[in-house]
Amino acid sequence: MTENPPKYTAAEYYGFFMTGLMGLVDDAELSGYDARGTELLRQARVIFWREFRERHPGHWDRNSN
């Protein structure tokens, strides 16, 4: 049996996660949801964005064309 390579790279999977998190933040802000909860989402976005950039330096820049 031959194994297929992963469909996406680790950086792409992390990018999907980041896109979803950014969408949650946007939805919370636009809908006027709990300010404290929205701030926690923003803080999580900062933490995960920092980690993404450390794990996959330049990836987002390369793929933003």
Steps between C-alpha positions, in 0.01 A plus 500: 500500500636840399452792735385825346685814599307747715259710300625821661819610672517566873518872420186480288310317775610765749391765252153344482483512879611866503244592237226340710617678814508835319147432379384435856651829615334686213163336566520581872587864431236551231230333709581694815559189706639507851791747506705289741460187289582691183815635663603147596461396136717795395766397752489142371540632146817688604643192674428265211615752239834530681532122513405465133769750398758318714412155365458607139706815442409682180230251404210744509705759310593249228139397448333842509564579132 
